[in-house]
Amino acid sequence: NAGVTQTPKFQVLKTGQSMTLQCAQDMNHEYMSWYRQDPGMGLRLIHYSVGAGITDQGEVPNGYNVSRSTTEDFPLRLLSAAPSQTSVYFCASRDPNEKLFFGSGTQLSVL
Amino acid sequence: EDKVVQSPLSLVVHEGDTVTLNCSYEVTNFRSLLWYKQEKKAPTFLFMLTSSGIEKKSGRLSSILDKKELFSILNITATQTGDSAVYLCAVSNTGTASKLTFGTGTRLQVTL
């Protein structure tokens, strides 16, 4: 049982580049989300989805896009990377009992 | 806006000590409070609390919720070096998406 698979684990970008963080889950969870984690700030919600075809903004959505074409996949796109987006990113899915299952994280540096 | 405050921010204890971590919250239409442990990578689930006064227990870890005073505590008895981690508290509301709001965490270091 793979759970939540998140790739890549590490990424370095130059300012202005774009990229996509991949996230897939095999638990058939309807709810998926993306968080960023910065020192002293805790986990902050970027975008979330309550099911295929439905997405919504979280606390810090600017500079990020998401789509949910299938139940399994929830990619996060950085449109034009900025140094302020240097962070650790976590994808998570949630079961009907509200437990969040996290991916292993992506450490992103934007130079 | 929902808010979660954890204290202390960090803590250093000796192996065998008992520690208490605190989490206070403000949330519109409270649904649940969750505790997670984060070592080097992804947070892992510890407890979910929905009712006041009912202790949840798993080995040396236990947690309780007070919905009147809006806080929860996480106790760890007979600490071990493997308990060293960041402990995260989060609350969810009863909205359609039931979003989780996380605190900044308590960093616990257990020394020999």
Boltz contact constraints between the chains, C-beta under 6 A:
constraints:
  - contact:
      token1: [A, 42]
      token2: [B, 102]
      max_distance: 6.0
  - contact:
      token1: [A, 42]
      token2: [B, 103]
      max_distance: 6.0
  - contact:
      token1: [A, 42]
      token2: [B, 104]
      max_distance: 6.0
  - contact:
      token1: [A, 43]
      token2: [B, 102]
      max_distance: 6.0
  - contact:
      token1: [A, 50]
      token2: [B, 97]
      max_distance: 6.0
  - contact:
      token1: [A, 98]
      token2: [B, 32]
      max_distance: 6.0
  - contact:
      token1: [A, 99]
      token2: [B, 45]
      max_distance: 6.0
  - contact:
      token1: [A, 102]
      token2: [B, 42]
      max_distance: 6.0
  - contact:
      token1: [A, 102]
      token2: [B, 43]
      max_distance: 6.0
  - contact:
      token1: [A, 104]
      token2: [B, 41]
      max_distance: 6.0
  - contact:
      token1: [A, 104]
      token2: [B, 42]
      max_distance: 6.0
  - contact:
      token1: [A, 105]
      token2: [B, 41]
      max_distance: 6.0
  - contact:
      token1: [A, 105]
      token2: [B, 42]
      max_distance: 6.0
